[in-house]
Amino acid sequence: MRKLIPQYSCAAKPETVDKVCQIVRKQLALPADREVCGESKFAALGADSLDTVEIVMGLEEEFGISVEEESAQSITTVQEAADMIEKLLEKKC
């Protein structure tokens, strides 16, 4: 008899990724036809370090979290931001 081992995914929920995409789009004033998805790199979307700080501040406000400076500097993609948000939300619970 085989034991089933639960599969855990570290990927953020689609709705978290979508919300991060919206915040990034707003912070960078991106046109509606510009694609923003989980794989989108902030730098490729035109974000500089100040923009990234503003994105993180927007995420903190939206999700009611606090991001450490070291963590904020290591975020380079929408997916990384969404994953970090979910980890921080889990810790809050």
C-alpha positions, -999 to +999 in steps of 0.1 A: +000+000+000+014+033-011+013+064+011+002+096-005+025+124+002+008+158+000+022+181-027+030+216-015+035+244-039+054+275-030+039+294-059+015+322-049-022+321-056-032+334-091-053+362-074-022+374-055-001+375-087-030+394-104-031+420-076+007+424-078+004+429-116-022+456-111+000+474-085+031+472-107+011+485-137-002+514-117+031+523-101+050+522-134+021+539-153+022+512-179-002+513-209-031+488-209-017+469-238+016+462-220+017+427-207+025+422-171+026+386-158+043+365-131+075+362-151+077+400-157+109+415-145+106+449-129+137+461-148+123+449-181+091+469-174+112+500-170+115+501-132+146+516-115+155+511-079+132+540-067+103+525-087+109+491-070+108+508-036+075+524-045+061+491-058+071+474-025+054+503-005+023+498-026+023+461-019+028+467+018-002+490+019-024+468-002-017+435+017-012+450+052+024+436+054+058+449+062+087+439+040+122+440+053+147+460+032+169+430+024+138+411+011+126+441-009+160+445-027+160+408-037+126+410-055+131+412-093+099+397-107+061+399-101+061+362-091+089+367-065+069+396-050+037+375-049+055+345-033+070+368-007+036+384+001+020+350+007+049+339+030+045+371+050+007+367+052+012+331+064+035+343+092+009+369+103-018+342+108 
